[in-house]
Amino acid sequence: MDKQLDEIKHFIDKIISSNILIIVEGKKDKIALQKLGLNNIIELSKKPIFQIVEDVTNSNDECIILTDLDKKGKEIYGKLNSNLQKNGVKVNNKFRNFLFKHTKLRQIEGIDTYLEAF
């Protein structure tokens, strides 16, 4: 478990130092990530997908999509991922894949309390 924690901290440090944009579903997700020191975050919160894609395309060449692993989150992820890539934005999936493969996390809003448990 310590290795997982170190790996998560390593990802977070890399994201902070690169200031890569993170897209999350809502306010609670954003707050949880801010508690970990991440700040370059856009929350979807009722904005249409096309608006987010346009905003990201105009300001970033790379982003991370951290939506939940429920049906809605996977659907949003799929739409964002394909539309961003069509517009030339690289979607970095390393952190997302690690979190959902190697931890019990299924919702981003719980990441801060998950890490505090260690």
C-alpha positions as CSV (number, residue, x, y, z in Angstrom):
1,M,0.0,0.0,0.0
2,D,2.9,2.4,0.7
3,K,4.1,1.9,-2.9
4,Q,0.6,3.0,-4.2
5,L,0.7,6.0,-1.9
6,D,4.2,7.0,-3.1
7,E,3.0,6.5,-6.7
8,I,0.0,8.7,-6.2
9,K,2.1,11.4,-4.6
10,H,4.6,11.2,-7.4
11,F,1.8,11.7,-10.0
12,I,0.4,14.7,-8.0
13,D,3.9,16.3,-7.8
14,K,4.4,15.9,-11.5
15,I,0.9,17.4,-12.2
16,I,1.6,20.3,-9.9
17,S,5.0,21.0,-11.5
18,S,3.7,20.8,-15.0
19,N,0.5,22.8,-14.2
20,I,-1.4,20.5,-16.5
21,L,-5.1,21.2,-16.7
22,I,-7.5,18.8,-15.0
23,I,-11.1,18.4,-15.9
24,V,-13.5,17.1,-13.2
25,E,-17.3,16.6,-13.0
26,G,-18.2,18.9,-10.1
27,K,-17.3,21.2,-7.2
28,K,-16.6,18.4,-4.6
29,D,-14.1,16.8,-7.0
30,K,-12.4,20.2,-7.5
31,I,-12.2,20.8,-3.7
32,A,-10.8,17.3,-3.0
33,L,-8.0,17.9,-5.6
34,Q,-7.3,21.4,-4.3
35,K,-6.7,19.9,-0.9
36,L,-3.9,17.9,-2.5
37,G,-2.3,21.1,-3.9
38,L,-3.7,20.8,-7.4
39,N,-5.0,24.1,-8.8
40,N,-5.3,24.1,-12.6
41,I,-8.8,22.6,-12.5
42,I,-12.0,23.0,-14.6
43,E,-15.2,21.6,-13.4
44,L,-17.9,20.7,-15.8
45,S,-20.9,21.7,-13.6
46,K,-23.7,21.9,-16.1
47,K,-21.5,23.4,-18.9
48,P,-22.1,21.7,-22.3
49,I,-19.3,19.4,-23.4
50,F,-18.6,21.4,-26.5
51,Q,-18.0,24.5,-24.4
52,I,-15.5,22.7,-22.3
53,V,-13.8,21.3,-25.4
54,E,-13.6,24.8,-26.9
55,D,-12.2,26.4,-23.7
56,V,-9.6,23.7,-23.3
57,T,-8.6,23.6,-27.0
58,N,-8.1,27.4,-26.9
59,S,-5.9,27.4,-23.8
60,N,-4.1,24.0,-23.4
61,D,-2.4,21.4,-25.5
62,E,-2.7,18.7,-22.8
63,C,-5.1,17.8,-20.1
64,I,-6.2,15.1,-17.6
65,I,-9.8,14.0,-17.4
66,L,-10.7,12.8,-13.9
67,T,-14.4,11.8,-14.1
68,D,-15.9,9.2,-11.8
69,L,-16.1,5.5,-12.8
70,D,-19.9,5.4,-12.7
71,K,-21.9,5.2,-15.9
72,K,-22.3,9.0,-16.2
73,G,-18.6,9.6,-15.5
74,K,-17.5,7.1,-18.1
75,E,-19.9,8.6,-20.7
76,I,-18.6,12.1,-20.0
77,Y,-15.0,10.8,-20.2
78,G,-15.6,9.2,-23.6
79,K,-17.2,12.4,-25.1
80,L,-14.5,14.7,-23.7
81,N,-11.6,12.3,-24.6
82,S,-12.7,11.9,-28.3
83,N,-13.6,15.6,-28.8
84,L,-10.5,16.9,-27.2
85,Q,-8.2,14.6,-29.2
86,K,-10.1,15.6,-32.5
87,N,-9.2,19.2,-31.6
88,G,-5.5,18.4,-31.1
89,V,-5.4,18.3,-27.3
90,K,-3.4,15.4,-25.8
91,V,-5.4,13.6,-23.1
92,N,-3.0,12.2,-20.4
93,N,-4.6,9.1,-18.9
94,K,-1.7,7.9,-16.8
95,F,-3.0,9.3,-13.4
96,R,-6.6,8.3,-14.1
97,N,-5.6,4.7,-15.1
98,F,-3.4,4.3,-12.1
99,L,-6.1,5.6,-9.7
100,F,-8.8,3.3,-11.0
101,K,-6.6,0.2,-11.5
102,H,-4.5,0.3,-8.3
103,T,-6.9,1.8,-5.7
104,K,-10.4,1.3,-4.5
105,L,-11.3,4.8,-5.6
106,R,-14.3,5.1,-7.9
107,Q,-15.1,8.8,-7.2
108,I,-12.7,11.7,-7.4
109,E,-14.3,13.6,-4.6
110,G,-13.0,10.9,-2.2
111,I,-9.4,11.1,-3.2
112,D,-8.3,13.5,-0.3
113,T,-9.9,11.3,2.4
114,Y,-8.6,8.2,0.7
115,L,-5.0,9.5,0.9
116,E,-5.5,10.7,4.5
117,A,-6.3,7.2,5.6
118,F,-2.6,6.3,5.1
